[in-house]
């Protein structure tokens, strides 16, 4: 075997990373089934699984150097396909099925979100070389969770969806939490704390504390958008 030829262990590890990424697809299907059955908690838990996978699979891919070991499999393309399904299609179906939007605007908003996100994913600069997202990065599963948990009126939910959908087209630079160098340790640390709060809320959707915690957790969301805007403006200068 050539010294540069990947051994069986590295090939197995590389395939394992791709399998981990692909595992979000059946998780998304299970989230859809739970949605159809009216089980919001289970739907969100499966969506949370896909977010967790997306948070670690890129790091694992770089660690085992999947591009070198399996050059004929495009992990970035696989990731985009999976993310569009789990971050866009699944939460949009959830929003529609749970009647969180005005009846007259359900279809137009679903079209707006899915088409805007398709544009976002297809941009050549969707992820910049210096590790930013271009345009709102289609965190529709997170948006759906907040809209469900906060219990706002359908009209307010519609306005939030429309605002973020328009944001996909605006060439603002958004922080890539695990890769943007500036304040990365702080961002990841706060993100982990935020994630723990969200998981607790997922497991206690009926608790009287859930809405209060969700409102408090918006502090991290505000931090994320504020940091993104500050770095975007700094880049412009």
C-alpha positions in Angstrom: 0.0 0.0 0.0 1.3 3.4 -0.9 2.1 5.7 2.0 -0.4 8.2 0.6 -3.1 5.7 0.2 -5.7 5.9 3.0 -5.9 2.8 5.1 -9.1 1.0 6.0 -9.6 2.8 9.2 -9.5 6.3 7.6 -11.9 5.1 4.8 -14.2 3.8 7.5 -14.0 7.0 9.4 -14.7 9.1 6.3 -17.7 7.0 5.3 -18.9 7.3 8.9 -18.9 11.1 8.7 -20.9 11.0 5.5 -23.3 8.5 7.0 -23.7 10.8 10.0 -24.6 13.7 7.7 -27.0 11.6 5.8 -28.7 10.3 9.0 -30.4 13.7 9.3 -32.6 12.7 6.3 -34.5 9.9 8.2 -34.5 12.1 11.2 -36.3 14.8 9.1 -38.8 12.2 7.9 -39.5 11.2 11.5 -40.0 14.9 12.3 -42.5 15.1 9.5 -44.3 12.0 10.8 -44.5 13.5 14.3 -45.7 16.8 12.8 -48.5 15.0 10.9 -49.4 13.2 14.2 -49.6 16.5 16.0 -46.7 15.6 18.3 -44.7 18.9 18.3 -42.3 17.8 21.0 -41.1 14.8 19.1 -40.9 16.7 15.9 -38.7 19.3 17.5 -36.5 16.6 19.1 -35.8 15.1 15.7 -35.1 18.6 14.3 -32.8 19.2 17.2 -30.9 16.0 16.2 -30.4 17.4 12.7 -29.0 20.6 14.1 -26.7 18.7 16.4 -25.4 16.6 13.4 -24.9 19.8 11.4 -23.0 21.3 14.2 -20.4 18.6 14.3 -20.2 16.8 11.0 -18.1 19.6 9.3 -15.5 19.5 12.1 -15.4 15.7 11.9 -15.0 15.8 8.1 -12.1 18.1 8.3 -10.5 16.0 11.1 -10.5 12.8 9.0 -9.9 14.8 5.8 -12.8 13.2 3.9 -12.0 15.1 0.7 -8.6 13.3 0.5 -10.0 9.9 1.5 -13.2 9.9 -0.6 -12.6 12.5 -3.3 -15.4 11.2 -5.5 -18.0 12.0 -2.8 -18.8 15.7 -2.4 -19.6 16.1 1.3 -20.4 19.8 0.8 -23.1 19.0 -1.7 -24.5 16.2 0.5 -24.6 18.7 3.4 -26.5 21.2 1.3 -29.1 18.7 0.2 -29.6 17.4 3.7 -29.7 20.9 5.2 -32.3 22.2 2.7 -34.6 19.3 3.6 -34.1 19.5 7.4 -33.7 23.3 7.8 -36.3 24.4 5.2 -38.8 21.8 4.1 -39.4 20.1 7.5 -39.9 23.3 9.5 -42.1 24.8 6.8 -44.4 21.8 6.8 -44.4 22.1 10.6 -45.5 25.7 10.5 -48.3 24.8 8.0 -49.6 21.8 9.8 -49.6 23.4 13.2 -51.6 26.4 11.8 -49.1 28.9 13.0 -49.7 31.2 10.1 -52.7 33.1 8.8 -54.7 30.8 6.6 -54.7 33.2 3.7 -51.0 33.6 3.7 -49.9 30.0 4.4 -49.1 29.0 0.8 -47.5 32.4 -0.3 -45.3 32.3 2.8 -44.3 28.6 2.2 -43.4 29.5 -1.4 -41.5 32.6 -0.3 -39.4 30.7 2.3 -38.7 27.7 0.2 -37.8 29.7 -2.9 -35.7 32.2 -1.0 -33.8 29.4 0.7 -33.2 27.6 -2.6 -31.6 30.8 -3.8 -29.6 31.1 -0.6 -28.3 27.5 -0.8 -27.4 27.9 -4.5 -25.3 31.0 -4.2 -21.6 30.4 -4.9 -20.8 32.8 -2.0 -23.3 31.1 0.4 -20.3 30.4 2.5 -17.4 32.9 2.2 -13.7 31.9 2.2 -13.3 33.7 5.6 -16.1 31.6 7.1 -19.3 33.6 7.0 -22.7 32.9 5.6 -24.1 35.3 3.0 -27.7 36.3 3.7 -29.9 34.8 6.4 -28.7 31.2 6.7 -32.1 29.5 6.6 -32.4 28.6 10.3 -36.1 27.9 9.8 -36.1 25.1 12.3 -35.0 27.5 15.0 -37.5 30.1 13.8 -40.3 27.5 13.9 -39.4 26.5 17.4 -39.5 30.0 18.7 -42.8 30.8 16.9 -44.4 27.7 18.4 -42.9 28.2 21.9 -43.6 31.9 22.2 -47.2 31.5 21.1 -47.4 34.7 19.1 -50.4 35.5 16.9 -50.3 34.1 13.3 -50.0 37.6 11.8 -46.9 38.3 13.9 -45.5 34.9 12.8 -46.1 35.8 9.2 -44.2 39.0 9.6 -41.3 37.3 11.1 -41.1 34.7 8.3 -41.4 37.4 5.6 -38.6 39.4 7.3 -36.2 36.5 7.4 -37.1 35.4 3.9 -36.2 38.8 2.6 -33.0 38.6 4.6 -31.9 35.6 2.5 -31.5 37.9 -0.5 -29.7 40.7 1.4 -25.9 40.2 1.1 -25.2 40.6 4.8 -22.5 38.4 6.3 -23.7 36.2 9.2 -21.4 34.4 11.7 -20.6 30.8 11.0 -20.6 29.8 14.7 -18.1 27.0 14.6 -15.7 28.6 12.1 -15.8 32.4 12.1 -12.5 33.3 14.0 -13.6 36.5 15.7 -14.9 35.6 19.3 -15.3 32.0 18.2 -14.7 30.6 21.7 -17.3 33.0 23.2 -19.8 32.3 20.4 -19.4 28.5 20.7 -19.6 28.7 24.5 -22.7 30.8 24.5 -24.1 28.6 21.8 -23.7 25.5 23.9 -25.5 27.2 26.8 -28.2 28.4 24.5 -28.5 24.8 23.1 -28.9 23.4 26.6 -31.7 25.8 27.3 -33.4 24.9 24.0 -33.1 21.2 24.8 -34.6 21.7 28.2 -37.5 23.7 26.6 -38.0 20.9 24.1 -38.4 18.4 26.9 -40.7 20.6 28.9 -42.9 22.3 26.3 -45.8 22.4 28.7 -43.9 23.8 31.6 -44.8 27.3 32.8 -41.1 28.1 32.7 -40.7 27.3 29.0 -41.9 30.6 27.6 -39.8 32.6 30.1 -36.7 30.6 29.3 -37.3 31.1 25.5 -37.6 34.8 26.0 -34.4 34.8 28.0 -32.6 32.7 25.3 -33.3 35.4 22.8 -30.3 37.2 24.3 -28.1 34.7 22.4 -30.0 35.3 19.3 -29.5 39.1 19.7 -25.8 38.5 20.4 -25.5 36.4 17.2 -27.2 39.0 15.0 -25.3 41.9 16.6 -22.0 40.2 16.2 -22.8 39.4 12.6 -23.8 43.0 11.8 -20.7 44.4 13.6 -18.4 42.1 11.6 -20.3 42.8 8.4 -19.8 46.6 8.9 -16.1 46.1 9.8 -15.6 44.1 6.6 -17.3 46.8 4.6 -14.8 49.4 6.0 
